[in-house]
Amino acid sequence: MLIWINGAFGAGKTQAAFELHRRLPGSFVCDPEHLGFGLHRMLPKDRRGDFQDSPVWRSGVYEVLDGLLREYDGTVIVPMTVVVPAYHREMFGRLRESGHEVHHVSLLASPQTMMRRIRSRGEGRGGFAARNTQRCLTALRAPEFAAHLDTDHLPIGGVAEAIADKAGIELAPDRSDPLTRQARRWWTSLRHIRFD
């Protein structure tokens, strides 16, 4: 089974993915951004655009996920923003045509909530995430990007539980204390700071 967590930049996709992973034994987080950053490193700077526009990236993501889903018995969790409908149809269509069970959830929140989250990550209004928030939120509200999950008033644990519910899976209970949960989220954030 594949669970693709979509959402605007800063929506909490990575946090939700690793919370799912922690509470779902045998799961694995596969981040397609790494393939995109690898493609960027292989190209001259003047040829680097949005790696999602590259058919090589989209085909590569499909090949990696298809191979992983065929060989891996656990649930594969993908935190990745995809807001171009044609790219969404291309990748999800191919995965489903290949016989894979694919669940897609778009994390949504108000623009105010999104900006607060982006600022809490240390990014300003002029950063990439902030500049693209409205574009992403508008695109992801379209029916083809359902199932939609409003995260305005949900903690990360609640987001993970709602995603699991939509996918029809049961998570292990979270018995950790608030301080441990906060430390774990800070560690996840630190491990996923992007320098590319």
N, CA, C and O atoms as a DFTB+ gen file, in Angstrom:
784 C
 N C O
     1  1       0.842      -1.191       0.000
     2  2       0.000       0.000       0.000
     3  2       0.879       1.243       0.000
     4  3       1.918       1.293       0.658
     5  1       0.432       2.251      -0.759
     6  2       1.119       3.540      -0.807
     7  2       0.208       4.610      -0.228
     8  3      -0.961       4.702      -0.603
     9  1       0.729       5.409       0.672
    10  2       0.016       6.583       1.185
    11  2       0.814       7.800       0.759
    12  3       1.934       8.008       1.225
    13  1       0.239       8.609      -0.128
    14  2       0.891       9.832      -0.611
    15  2       0.287      11.002       0.142
    16  3      -0.913      11.258       0.047
    17  1       1.123      11.712       0.891
    18  2       0.676      12.880       1.654
    19  2       1.062      14.119       0.865
    20  3       2.239      14.461       0.754
    21  1       0.053      14.785       0.320
    22  2       0.241      15.994      -0.474
    23  2      -0.064      17.202       0.414
    24  3      -0.602      17.047       1.510
    25  1       0.271      18.380      -0.048
    26  2      -0.025      19.592       0.710
    27  2       0.903      20.706       0.293
    28  3       1.945      20.467      -0.317
    29  1       0.523      21.918       0.624
    30  2       1.376      23.069       0.338
    31  2       2.682      22.930       1.112
    32  3       2.767      22.177       2.082
    33  1       3.693      23.667       0.669
    34  2       4.985      23.649       1.357
    35  2       4.790      24.207       2.761
    36  3       4.309      25.328       2.932
    37  1       5.164      23.421       3.761
    38  2       4.965      23.839       5.143
    39  2       3.676      23.327       5.757
    40  3       3.334      23.707       6.877
    41  1       2.947      22.465       5.040
    42  2       1.661      21.961       5.544
    43  2       1.816      20.906       6.625
    44  3       0.855      20.608       7.334
    45  1       3.015      20.331       6.768
    46  2       3.234      19.296       7.766
    47  2       3.322      17.895       7.188
    48  3       3.142      16.912       7.906
    49  1       3.599      17.799       5.891
    50  2       3.656      16.491       5.231
    51  2       4.724      15.596       5.848
    52  3       4.460      14.435       6.159
    53  1       5.925      16.132       6.024
    54  2       7.030      15.326       6.552
    55  2       6.758      14.917       7.989
    56  3       6.986      13.765       8.357
    57  1       6.279      15.834       8.799
    58  2       5.955      15.501      10.192
    59  2       4.892      14.412      10.250
    60  3       5.016      13.460      11.021
    61  1       3.844      14.550       9.435
    62  2       2.772      13.550       9.417
    63  2       3.301      12.203       8.925
    64  3       2.936      11.155       9.458
    65  1       4.165      12.235       7.902
    66  2       4.720      10.991       7.359
    67  2       5.520      10.242       8.416
    68  3       5.376       9.028       8.559
    69  1       6.361      10.957       9.158
    70  2       7.190      10.277      10.155
    71  2       6.399       9.887      11.388
    72  3       6.773       8.942      12.082
    73  1       5.311      10.596      11.679
    74  2       4.419      10.160      12.762
    75  2       3.697       8.875      12.357
    76  3       3.562       7.958      13.166
    77  1       3.240       8.806      11.122
    78  2       2.638       7.565      10.613
    79  2       3.648       6.425      10.685
    80  3       3.338       5.335      11.166
    81  1       4.853       6.689      10.203
    82  2       5.916       5.679      10.193
    83  2       6.198       5.154      11.605
    84  3       6.355       3.950      11.807
    85  1       6.260       6.055      12.563
    86  2       6.555       5.670      13.947
    87  2       5.460       4.781      14.523
    88  3       5.733       3.881      15.318
    89  1       4.230       5.039      14.119
    90  2       3.098       4.321      14.712
    91  2       2.556       3.203      13.817
    92  3       1.550       2.577      14.152
    93  1       3.209       2.952      12.694
    94  2       2.768       1.907      11.774
    95  2       3.936       0.951      11.519
    96  3       4.749       1.198      10.629
    97  1       4.026      -0.117      12.278
    98  2       5.149      -1.053      12.124
    99  2       5.268      -1.554      10.678
   100  3       4.273      -1.838      10.011
   101  1       6.502      -1.650      10.230
   102  2       6.763      -2.154       8.887
   103  2       6.583      -1.134       7.784
   104  3       6.639      -1.485       6.605
   105  1       6.368       0.119       8.141
   106  2       6.205       1.157       7.117
   107  2       7.559       1.770       6.773
   108  3       8.545       1.584       7.486
   109  1       7.582       2.504       5.663
   110  2       8.815       3.117       5.177
   111  2       8.473       4.463       4.548
   112  3       7.497       4.562       3.805
   113  1       9.260       5.504       4.832
   114  2       9.059       6.825       4.237
   115  2       9.991       6.965       3.037
   116  3      11.205       6.809       3.164
   117  1       9.420       7.257       1.882
   118  2      10.171       7.422       0.629
   119  2       9.920       8.845       0.123
   120  3       8.793       9.185      -0.237
   121  1      10.958       9.668       0.095
   122  2      10.815      11.081      -0.252
   123  2      11.332      11.356      -1.668
   124  3      12.544      11.346      -1.887
   125  1      10.432      11.603      -2.637
   126  2      10.839      11.846      -4.025
   127  2      11.651      13.125      -4.238
   128  3      12.249      13.302      -5.300
   129  1      11.681      14.016      -3.248
   130  2      12.504      15.214      -3.391
   131  2      13.971      14.851      -3.571
   132  3      14.706      15.548      -4.272
   133  1      14.398      13.765      -2.940
   134  2      15.808      13.368      -3.048
   135  2      16.187      13.081      -4.496
   136  3      17.287      13.417      -4.936
   137  1      15.275      12.460      -5.230
   138  2      15.526      12.212      -6.650
   139  2      15.608      13.542      -7.408
   140  3      16.457      13.711      -8.283
   141  1      14.734      14.470      -7.071
   142  2      14.765      15.782      -7.715
   143  2      16.048      16.541      -7.434
   144  3      16.623      17.150      -8.337
   145  1      16.500      16.509      -6.184
   146  2      17.747      17.190      -5.840
   147  2      18.934      16.529      -6.527
   148  3      19.883      17.204      -6.925
   149  1      18.876      15.204      -6.664
   150  2      19.928      14.504      -7.393
   151  2      19.974      14.928      -8.849
   152  3      21.056      15.122      -9.402
   153  1      18.813      15.075      -9.479
   154  2      18.764      15.553     -10.862
   155  2      19.353      16.957     -10.970
   156  3      20.093      17.248     -11.909
   157  1      19.030      17.825     -10.016
   158  2      19.591      19.184     -10.026
   159  2      21.110      19.157      -9.986
   160  3      21.765      19.919     -10.697
   161  1      21.672      18.287      -9.160
   162  2      23.126      18.219      -9.040
   163  2      23.783      17.736     -10.323
   164  3      24.962      17.999     -10.556
   165  1      23.034      17.037     -11.148
   166  2      23.579      16.488     -12.389
   167  2      23.467      17.455     -13.560
   168  3      23.956      17.164     -14.652
   169  1      22.825      18.609     -13.342
   170  2      22.603      19.555     -14.433
   171  2      23.320      20.873     -14.187
   172  3      23.526      21.258     -13.036
   173  1      23.704      21.575     -15.258
   174  2      24.255      22.926     -15.079
   175  2      23.195      23.831     -14.456
   176  3      21.998      23.603     -14.636
   177  1      23.625      24.845     -13.735
   178  2      22.686      25.719     -13.020
   179  2      21.634      26.331     -13.933
   180  3      20.481      26.481     -13.530
   181  1      22.015      26.689     -15.156
   182  2      21.042      27.325     -16.042
   183  2      19.997      26.342     -16.583
   184  3      19.035      26.763     -17.225
   185  1      20.174      25.046     -16.334
   186  2      19.211      24.028     -16.769
   187  2      18.333      23.540     -15.616
   188  3      17.471      22.682     -15.809
   189  1      18.550      24.086     -14.422
   190  2      17.798      23.644     -13.252
   191  2      16.524      24.476     -13.108
   192  3      16.574      25.679     -12.852
   193  1      15.420      23.830     -13.272
   194  2      14.124      24.465     -13.022
   195  2      13.405      23.658     -11.960
   196  3      14.040      23.035     -11.109
   197  1      12.100      23.669     -12.007
   198  2      11.314      22.835     -11.111
   199  2      11.473      21.393     -11.575
   200  3      11.043      21.049     -12.676
   201  1      12.080      20.554     -10.758
   202  2      12.357      19.187     -11.205
   203  2      11.087      18.405     -11.519
   204  3      11.136      17.420     -12.255
   205  1       9.942      18.833     -10.967
   206  2       8.694      18.138     -11.290
   207  2       8.314      18.299     -12.762
   208  3       7.571      17.481     -13.303
   209  1       8.819      19.347     -13.410
   210  2       8.537      19.552     -14.835
   211  2       9.316      18.573     -15.714
   212  3       9.050      18.464     -16.911
   213  1      10.263      17.872     -15.129
   214  2      11.094      16.941     -15.886
   215  2      10.416      15.574     -15.991
   216  3      10.121      14.952     -14.971
   217  1      10.168      15.102     -17.219
   218  2       9.624      13.745     -17.374
   219  2      10.529      12.688     -16.738
   220  3      10.052      11.639     -16.303
   221  1      11.833      12.966     -16.685
   222  2      12.777      12.029     -16.062
   223  2      12.456      11.868     -14.584
   224  3      12.466      10.751     -14.068
   225  1      12.169      12.985     -13.889
   226  2      11.825      12.911     -12.469
   227  2      10.538      12.121     -12.266
   228  3      10.484      11.224     -11.424
   229  1       9.508      12.448     -13.027
   230  2       8.215      11.773     -12.852
   231  2       8.336      10.275     -13.156
   232  3       7.782       9.445     -12.436
   233  1       9.047       9.944     -14.205
   234  2       9.253       8.538     -14.547
   235  2      10.084       7.843     -13.473
   236  3       9.804       6.704     -13.099
   237  1      11.105       8.538     -12.984
   238  2      11.958       7.967     -11.939
   239  2      11.188       7.713     -10.652
   240  3      11.371       6.677     -10.012
   241  1      10.324       8.656     -10.269
   242  2       9.508       8.464      -9.063
   243  2       8.617       7.243      -9.238
   244  3       8.498       6.413      -8.337
   245  1       7.992       7.141     -10.412
   246  2       7.148       5.965     -10.668
   247  2       7.973       4.681     -10.560
   248  3       7.551       3.732      -9.900
   249  1       9.149       4.643     -11.206
   250  2       9.969       3.427     -11.215
   251  2      10.396       3.033      -9.801
   252  3      10.344       1.858      -9.436
   253  1      10.817       4.017      -9.010
   254  2      11.242       3.723      -7.637
   255  2      10.069       3.181      -6.828
   256  3      10.195       2.160      -6.151
   257  1       8.921       3.871      -6.899
   258  2       7.767       3.444      -6.101
   259  2       7.214       2.106      -6.578
   260  3       6.858       1.254      -5.763
   261  1       7.142       1.919      -7.886
   262  2       6.641       0.656      -8.426
   263  2       7.522      -0.502      -7.956
   264  3       7.013      -1.521      -7.489
   265  1       8.828      -0.348      -8.078
   266  2       9.743      -1.401      -7.645
   267  2       9.651      -1.660      -6.151
   268  3       9.641      -2.811      -5.712
   269  1       9.583      -0.578      -5.364
   270  2       9.504      -0.717      -3.912
   271  2       8.215      -1.426      -3.507
   272  3       8.232      -2.329      -2.670
   273  1       7.097      -1.010      -4.105
   274  2       5.815      -1.621      -3.751
   275  2       5.738      -3.091      -4.150
   276  3       5.026      -3.869      -3.514
   277  1       6.458      -3.474      -5.190
   278  2       6.467      -4.884      -5.604
   279  2       7.312      -5.745      -4.669
   280  3       7.035      -6.932      -4.494
   281  1       8.339      -5.151      -4.071
   282  2       9.295      -5.934      -3.288
   283  2       9.150      -5.772      -1.774
   284  3       9.704      -6.564      -1.012
   285  1       8.423      -4.768      -1.341
   286  2       8.350      -4.438       0.085
   287  2       6.952      -4.744       0.608
   288  3       5.959      -4.322       0.015
   289  1       6.872      -5.476       1.713
   290  2       5.574      -5.887       2.247
   291  2       4.875      -4.802       3.059
   292  3       3.661      -4.866       3.252
   293  1       5.617      -3.815       3.534
   294  2       5.026      -2.793       4.390
   295  2       4.391      -1.661       3.602
   296  3       4.409      -1.649       2.371
   297  1       3.832      -0.717       4.334
   298  2       3.222       0.475       3.748
   299  2       4.308       1.482       3.401
   300  3       5.193       1.752       4.213
   301  1       4.242       2.039       2.192
   302  2       5.175       3.069       1.751
   303  2       4.482       4.420       1.896
   304  3       3.375       4.613       1.393
   305  1       5.138       5.353       2.584
   306  2       4.581       6.679       2.862
   307  2       5.398       7.708       2.104
   308  3       6.622       7.756       2.234
   309  1       4.716       8.539       1.305
   310  2       5.393       9.527       0.463
   311  2       4.911      10.933       0.830
   312  3       3.752      11.263       0.579
   313  1       5.775      11.767       1.416
   314  2       5.416      13.167       1.651
   315  2       5.931      14.024       0.492
   316  3       7.136      14.255       0.389
   317  1       5.042      14.494      -0.376
   318  2       5.499      15.239      -1.555
   319  2       4.392      16.111      -2.089
   320  3       3.268      15.653      -2.295
   321  1       4.712      17.376      -2.312
   322  2       3.771      18.313      -2.924
   323  2       3.737      18.090      -4.423
   324  3       4.769      18.144      -5.092
   325  1       2.539      17.837      -4.949
   326  2       2.307      17.775      -6.392
   327  2       1.009      18.523      -6.650
   328  3      -0.056      18.085      -6.215
   329  1       1.087      19.659      -7.358
   330  2      -0.112      20.469      -7.579
   331  2      -0.493      20.614      -9.050
   332  3      -1.516      21.225      -9.358
   333  1       0.300      20.069      -9.956
   334  2      -0.030      20.124     -11.375
   335  2      -0.909      18.911     -11.686
   336  3      -0.448      17.775     -11.576
   337  1      -2.169      19.135     -12.074
   338  2      -3.076      18.001     -12.285
   339  2      -2.544      16.942     -13.247
   340  3      -2.725      15.749     -13.006
   341  1      -1.898      17.355     -14.323
   342  2      -1.385      16.377     -15.293
   343  2      -0.313      15.488     -14.666
   344  3      -0.261      14.292     -14.952
   345  1       0.537      16.054     -13.820
   346  2       1.582      15.259     -13.167
   347  2       0.950      14.284     -12.165
   348  3       1.367      13.132     -12.045
   349  1      -0.055      14.777     -11.459
   350  2      -0.789      13.947     -10.498
   351  2      -1.415      12.751     -11.214
   352  3      -1.268      11.612     -10.769
   353  1      -2.112      13.008     -12.320
   354  2      -2.750      11.923     -13.074
   355  2      -1.716      10.953     -13.630
   356  3      -1.918       9.739     -13.607
   357  1      -0.603      11.496     -14.132
   358  2       0.439      10.654     -14.720
   359  2       1.010       9.668     -13.702
   360  3       1.059       8.465     -13.959
   361  1       1.438      10.171     -12.557
   362  2       2.090       9.303     -11.577
   363  2       1.101       8.368     -10.892
   364  3       1.358       7.170     -10.776
   365  1      -0.034       8.909     -10.435
   366  2      -0.997       8.069      -9.725
   367  2      -1.662       7.090     -10.670
   368  3      -1.934       5.948     -10.301
   369  1      -1.925       7.538     -11.898
   370  2      -2.528       6.650     -12.881
   371  2      -1.640       5.451     -13.167
   372  3      -2.112       4.315     -13.192
   373  1      -0.368       5.700     -13.382
   374  2       0.563       4.597     -13.668
   375  2       0.672       3.638     -12.485
   376  3       0.698       2.422     -12.673
   377  1       0.734       4.179     -11.270
   378  2       0.841       3.314     -10.090
   379  2      -0.406       2.452      -9.930
   380  3      -0.308       1.262      -9.632
   381  1      -1.574       3.051     -10.127
   382  2      -2.820       2.275     -10.002
   383  2      -2.954       1.267     -11.138
   384  3      -3.394       0.139     -10.919
   385  1      -2.577       1.668     -12.352
   386  2      -2.626       0.736     -13.487
   387  2      -1.684      -0.441     -13.276
   388  3      -1.908      -1.523     -13.819
   389  1      -0.641      -0.237     -12.499
   390  2       0.304      -1.313     -12.201
   391  2      -0.199      -2.222     -11.081
   392  3       0.488      -3.161     -10.678
   393  1      -1.401      -1.937     -10.583
   394  2      -2.026      -2.799      -9.591
   395  2      -1.769      -2.434      -8.147
   396  3      -2.060      -3.224      -7.249
   397  1      -1.225      -1.244      -7.902
   398  2      -0.909      -0.852      -6.532
   399  2      -2.091      -0.147      -5.869
   400  3      -2.835       0.590      -6.516
   401  1      -2.247      -0.387      -4.576
   402  2      -3.250       0.306      -3.775
   403  2      -2.648       1.656      -3.379
   404  3      -1.664       1.716      -2.642
   405  1      -3.248       2.728      -3.872
   406  2      -2.718       4.077      -3.660
   407  2      -3.752       4.921      -2.928
   408  3      -4.888       5.065      -3.380
   409  1      -3.345       5.473      -1.796
   410  2      -4.192       6.410      -1.047
   411  2      -3.523       7.778      -1.107
   412  3      -2.321       7.901      -0.870
   413  1      -4.302       8.795      -1.423
   414  2      -3.784      10.155      -1.565
   415  2      -4.557      11.072      -0.632
   416  3      -5.788      11.058      -0.615
   417  1      -3.833      11.871       0.145
   418  2      -4.449      12.839       1.058
   419  2      -3.769      14.178       0.860
   420  3      -2.541      14.265       0.851
   421  1      -4.573      15.228       0.702
   422  2      -4.045      16.593       0.611
   423  2      -4.285      17.311       1.931
   424  3      -5.426      17.479       2.360
   425  1      -3.202      17.731       2.567
   426  2      -3.302      18.494       3.812
   427  2      -3.605      19.944       3.470
   428  3      -2.866      20.579       2.717
   429  1      -4.688      20.464       4.023
   430  2      -5.098      21.838       3.768
   431  2      -5.169      22.604       5.086
   432  3      -5.362      22.019       6.152
   433  1      -5.012      23.895       4.994
   434  2      -5.153      24.782       6.145
   435  2      -5.416      26.178       5.601
   436  3      -5.227      26.433       4.411
   437  1      -5.848      27.070       6.461
   438  2      -6.083      28.450       6.030
   439  2      -4.737      29.099       5.696
   440  3      -3.704      28.679       6.217
   441  1      -4.741      30.125       4.828
   442  2      -3.485      30.832       4.535
   443  2      -2.822      31.385       5.797
   444  3      -1.595      31.404       5.893
   445  1      -3.622      31.833       6.763
   446  2      -3.064      32.366       8.007
   447  2      -2.328      31.278       8.792
   448  3      -1.237      31.506       9.312
   449  1      -2.938      30.095       8.869
   450  2      -2.292      28.978       9.561
   451  2      -1.008      28.585       8.847
   452  3       0.013      28.327       9.484
   453  1      -1.068      28.540       7.518
   454  2       0.114      28.168       6.748
   455  2       1.261      29.153       6.986
   456  3       2.404      28.741       7.183
   457  1       0.958      30.445       6.969
   458  2       2.006      31.447       7.181
   459  2       2.587      31.344       8.585
   460  3       3.792      31.510       8.772
   461  1       1.739      31.070       9.573
   462  2       2.237      30.898      10.941
   463  2       3.189      29.711      11.005
   464  3       4.236      29.793      11.648
   465  1       2.838      28.609      10.347
   466  2       3.689      27.417      10.341
   467  2       5.007      27.699       9.620
   468  3       6.071      27.277      10.075
   469  1       4.934      28.398       8.517
   470  2       6.149      28.717       7.746
   471  2       7.077      29.602       8.575
   472  3       8.287      29.379       8.607
   473  1       6.510      30.603       9.243
   474  2       7.334      31.472      10.097
   475  2       7.951      30.688      11.252
   476  3       9.076      30.972      11.663
   477  1       7.211      29.687      11.786
   478  2       7.739      28.906      12.904
   479  2       8.935      28.053      12.471
   480  3       9.719      27.610      13.311
   481  1       9.075      27.823      11.162
   482  2      10.231      27.089      10.636
   483  2      11.403      28.018      10.366
   484  3      12.461      27.575       9.919
   485  1      11.219      29.298      10.636
   486  2      12.296      30.255      10.433
   487  2      12.340      30.841       9.042
   488  3      13.320      31.492       8.680
   489  1      11.297      30.626       8.249
   490  2      11.247      31.178       6.897
   491  2      10.414      32.457       6.900
   492  3       9.425      32.570       7.625
   493  1      10.826      33.401       6.088
   494  2      10.096      34.655       5.999
   495  2       9.065      34.659       4.887
   496  3       8.896      33.675       4.166
   497  1       8.384      35.779       4.763
   498  2       7.336      35.922       3.738
   499  2       7.887      35.836       2.324
   500  3       7.152      35.503       1.393
   501  1       9.164      36.129       2.152
   502  2       9.742      36.105       0.812
   503  2      10.320      34.764       0.413
   504  3      10.827      34.612      -0.699
   505  1      10.249      33.779       1.314
   506  2      10.807      32.456       1.020
   507  2       9.949      31.673       0.037
   508  3       8.816      32.047      -0.264
   509  1      10.516      30.583      -0.452
   510  2       9.849      29.756      -1.462
   511  2       8.488      29.253      -0.976
   512  3       7.497      29.342      -1.702
   513  1       8.439      28.724       0.253
   514  2       7.181      28.184       0.778
   515  2       6.110      29.260       0.860
   516  3       4.973      29.040       0.444
   517  1       6.467      30.419       1.392
   518  2       5.497      31.506       1.530
   519  2       5.009      32.003       0.173
   520  3       3.819      32.263      -0.002
   521  1       5.916      32.136      -0.779
   522  2       5.530      32.637      -2.112
   523  2       4.589      31.681      -2.838
   524  3       3.809      32.107      -3.690
   525  1       4.656      30.402      -2.509
   526  2       3.860      29.401      -3.226
   527  2       2.655      28.885      -2.451
   528  3       1.937      28.011      -2.936
   529  1       2.427      29.412      -1.261
   530  2       1.341      28.904      -0.422
   531  2      -0.016      29.010      -1.103
   532  3      -0.728      28.012      -1.212
   533  1      -0.383      30.195      -1.559
   534  2      -1.722      30.377      -2.125
   535  2      -1.908      29.552      -3.391
   536  3      -2.973      28.969      -3.598
   537  1      -0.890      29.495      -4.236
   538  2      -0.969      28.692      -5.466
   539  2      -1.237      27.227      -5.135
   540  3      -2.086      26.588      -5.756
   541  1      -0.508      26.702      -4.154
   542  2      -0.676      25.300      -3.769
   543  2      -2.041      25.043      -3.143
   544  3      -2.718      24.077      -3.496
   545  1      -2.443      25.905      -2.217
   546  2      -3.736      25.709      -1.555
   547  2      -4.884      25.752      -2.556
   548  3      -5.820      24.957      -2.467
   549  1      -4.813      26.670      -3.500
   550  2      -5.872      26.770      -4.516
   551  2      -5.921      25.503      -5.359
   552  3      -6.998      24.948      -5.576
   553  1      -4.784      25.044      -5.829
   554  2      -4.739      23.846      -6.678
   555  2      -5.215      22.607      -5.922
   556  3      -5.964      21.794      -6.465
   557  1      -4.782      22.465      -4.676
   558  2      -5.081      21.248      -3.927
   559  2      -6.537      21.141      -3.493
   560  3      -6.990      20.059      -3.116
   561  1      -7.274      22.242      -3.539
   562  2      -8.700      22.183      -3.186
   563  2      -9.552      21.578      -4.298
   564  3     -10.736      21.312      -4.091
   565  1      -8.965      21.357      -5.472
   566  2      -9.701      20.763      -6.589
   567  2     -10.083      19.319      -6.244
   568  3      -9.354      18.641      -5.519
   569  1     -11.224      18.848      -6.763
   570  2     -11.691      17.483      -6.439
   571  2     -10.684      16.386      -6.751
   572  3     -10.628      15.389      -6.031
   573  1      -9.891      16.541      -7.800
   574  2      -8.966      15.458      -8.151
   575  2      -7.843      15.288      -7.129
   576  3      -7.149      14.272      -7.136
   577  1      -7.662      16.275      -6.251
   578  2      -6.635      16.164      -5.217
   579  2      -7.215      15.686      -3.886
   580  3      -6.548      15.778      -2.856
   581  1      -8.447      15.179      -3.895
   582  2      -9.038      14.610      -2.679
   583  2      -8.351      13.267      -2.410
   584  3      -7.796      12.675      -3.335
   585  1      -8.373      12.788      -1.209
   586  2      -9.132      13.211      -0.059
   587  2      -8.474      14.421       0.592
   588  3      -7.251      14.503       0.710
   589  1      -9.324      15.360       1.014
   590  2      -8.838      16.577       1.646
   591  2      -8.897      16.426       3.159
   592  3      -9.820      15.817       3.700
   593  1      -7.907      16.985       3.829
   594  2      -7.858      16.942       5.284
   595  2      -7.522      18.332       5.802
   596  3      -6.417      18.834       5.593
   597  1      -8.484      18.950       6.480
   598  2      -8.281      20.281       7.064
   599  2      -7.477      20.114       8.345
   600  3      -7.921      19.445       9.278
   601  1      -6.296      20.720       8.392
   602  2      -5.384      20.538       9.528
   603  2      -5.283      21.769      10.422
   604  3      -4.431      21.818      11.310
   605  1      -6.147      22.767      10.197
   606  2      -6.058      24.010      10.977
   607  2      -5.978      23.762      12.483
   608  3      -5.188      24.401      13.177
   609  1      -6.793      22.839      12.986
   610  2      -6.881      22.646      14.435
   611  2      -6.468      21.247      14.861
   612  3      -6.851      20.781      15.934
   613  1      -5.679      20.571      14.013
   614  2      -5.239      19.219      14.349
   615  2      -3.754      19.203      14.707
   616  3      -2.941      19.785      13.988
   617  1      -3.390      18.544      15.812
   618  2      -1.964      18.330      16.086
   619  2      -1.437      17.254      15.134
   620  3      -2.222      16.571      14.476
   621  1      -0.130      17.102      15.060
   622  2       0.478      16.130      14.140
   623  2      -0.070      14.723      14.378
   624  3      -0.360      14.001      13.424
   625  1      -0.210      14.338      15.624
   626  2      -0.758      13.008      15.918
   627  2      -2.164      12.851      15.364
   628  3      -2.518      11.789      14.852
   629  1      -2.969      13.905      15.466
   630  2      -4.325      13.869      14.929
   631  2      -4.343      13.807      13.410
   632  3      -5.205      13.157      12.818
   633  1      -3.387      14.488      12.778
   634  2      -3.269      14.428      11.317
   635  2      -2.941      12.999      10.890
   636  3      -3.560      12.467       9.969
   637  1      -1.970      12.379      11.559
   638  2      -1.584      11.002      11.227
   639  2      -2.763      10.053      11.417
   640  3      -2.982       9.167      10.591
   641  1      -3.520      10.226      12.487
   642  2      -4.668       9.360      12.745
   643  2      -5.749       9.547      11.684
   644  3      -6.373       8.574      11.261
   645  1      -5.974      10.778      11.252
   646  2      -6.976      11.028      10.212
   647  2      -6.551      10.423       8.876
   648  3      -7.382       9.879       8.148
   649  1      -5.259      10.515       8.552
   650  2      -4.744       9.902       7.318
   651  2      -4.923       8.385       7.391
   652  3      -5.389       7.767       6.433
   653  1      -4.558       7.792       8.513
   654  2      -4.698       6.348       8.687
   655  2      -6.152       5.928       8.537
   656  3      -6.449       4.906       7.919
   657  1      -7.054       6.716       9.101
   658  2      -8.486       6.418       8.993
   659  2      -8.933       6.426       7.534
   660  3      -9.669       5.539       7.101
   661  1      -8.487       7.426       6.779
   662  2      -8.844       7.511       5.356
   663  2      -8.275       6.333       4.566
   664  3      -8.875       5.900       3.582
   665  1      -7.120       5.815       4.990
   666  2      -6.490       4.679       4.302
   667  2      -6.985       3.334       4.824
   668  3      -6.642       2.288       4.275
   669  1      -7.792       3.362       5.887
   670  2      -8.332       2.124       6.437
   671  2      -7.325       1.295       7.207
   672  3      -7.405       0.067       7.220
   673  1      -6.367       1.970       7.857
   674  2      -5.369       1.252       8.658
   675  2      -5.436       1.734      10.103
   676  3      -5.934       2.822      10.390
   677  1      -4.927       0.908      10.995
   678  2      -4.926       1.252      12.412
   679  2      -3.505       1.514      12.881
   680  3      -2.592       0.732      12.616
   681  1      -3.338       2.612      13.572
   682  2      -2.020       2.970      14.106
   683  2      -1.862       2.482      15.537
   684  3      -2.841       2.333      16.269
   685  1      -0.630       2.237      15.921
   686  2      -0.345       1.948      17.326
   687  2      -0.660       3.205      18.132
   688  3      -0.483       4.315      17.628
   689  1      -1.116       3.056      19.356
   690  2      -1.418       4.242      20.167
   691  2      -0.148       5.036      20.476
   692  3       0.946       4.478      20.553
   693  1      -0.316       6.338      20.648
   694  2       0.809       7.204      21.016
   695  2       0.814       7.361      22.529
   696  3      -0.018       8.073      23.090
   697  1       1.748       6.696      23.179
   698  2       1.806       6.737      24.638
   699  2       2.900       7.691      25.141
   700  3       3.197       7.717      26.335
   701  1       3.491       8.465      24.244
   702  2       4.574       9.358      24.650
   703  2       4.013      10.617      25.309
   704  3       2.873      11.014      25.065
   705  1       4.835      11.223      26.138
   706  2       4.433      12.442      26.834
   707  2       4.647      13.650      25.916
   708  3       5.370      13.545      24.925
   709  1       4.029      14.798      26.232
   710  2       4.132      15.981      25.359
   711  2       5.562      16.436      25.094
   712  3       5.866      16.865      23.981
   713  1       6.437      16.356      26.070
   714  2       7.823      16.790      25.877
   715  2       8.538      15.887      24.868
   716  3       9.273      16.373      24.008
   717  1       8.324      14.598      24.974
   718  2       8.923      13.653      24.023
   719  2       8.389      13.898      22.620
   720  3       9.153      13.887      21.655
   721  1       7.075      14.120      22.497
   722  2       6.484      14.390      21.182
   723  2       7.091      15.637      20.559
   724  3       7.399      15.652      19.367
   725  1       7.265      16.697      21.372
   726  2       7.835      17.939      20.847
   727  2       9.292      17.741      20.430
   728  3       9.713      18.238      19.385
   729  1      10.051      17.026      21.234
   730  2      11.461      16.769      20.898
   731  2      11.556      15.968      19.605
   732  3      12.419      16.236      18.768
   733  1      10.684      14.997      19.441
   734  2      10.685      14.177      18.231
   735  2      10.379      15.034      17.002
   736  3      10.985      14.843      15.947
   737  1       9.457      15.962      17.132
   738  2       9.102      16.832      15.989
   739  2      10.238      17.792      15.648
   740  3      10.491      18.067      14.476
   741  1      10.923      18.303      16.676
   742  2      12.077      19.167      16.412
   743  2      13.171      18.376      15.683
   744  3      13.790      18.876      14.745
   745  1      13.399      17.130      16.132
   746  2      14.425      16.300      15.508
   747  2      14.062      16.011      14.053
   748  3      14.929      16.063      13.181
   749  1      12.805      15.710      13.781
   750  2      12.366      15.473      12.398
   751  2      12.596      16.721      11.555
   752  3      13.063      16.627      10.420
   753  1      12.271      17.880      12.100
   754  2      12.485      19.140      11.369
   755  2      13.962      19.359      11.071
   756  3      14.326      19.718       9.951
   757  1      14.804      19.145      12.061
   758  2      16.243      19.348      11.866
   759  2      16.810      18.399      10.817
   760  3      17.647      18.797      10.007
   761  1      16.362      17.154      10.828
   762  2      16.869      16.162       9.869
   763  2      16.445      16.460       8.443
   764  3      17.045      15.947       7.499
   765  1      15.414      17.285       8.274
   766  2      14.894      17.532       6.927
   767  2      15.076      18.966       6.452
   768  3      14.363      19.422       5.558
   769  1      16.018      19.670       7.038
   770  2      16.368      20.995       6.524
   771  2      17.008      20.807       5.155
   772  3      17.923      20.000       4.996
   773  1      16.523      21.551       4.173
   774  2      17.015      21.418       2.802
   775  2      18.048      22.489       2.508
   776  3      17.829      23.668       2.788
   777  1      19.166      22.079       1.948
   778  2      20.207      23.028       1.550
   779  2      20.320      23.126       0.032
   780  3      21.103      23.928      -0.478
   781  1      19.552      22.324      -0.691
   782  2      19.621      22.320      -2.161
   783  2      18.746      23.409      -2.730
   784  3      18.671      23.567      -3.948
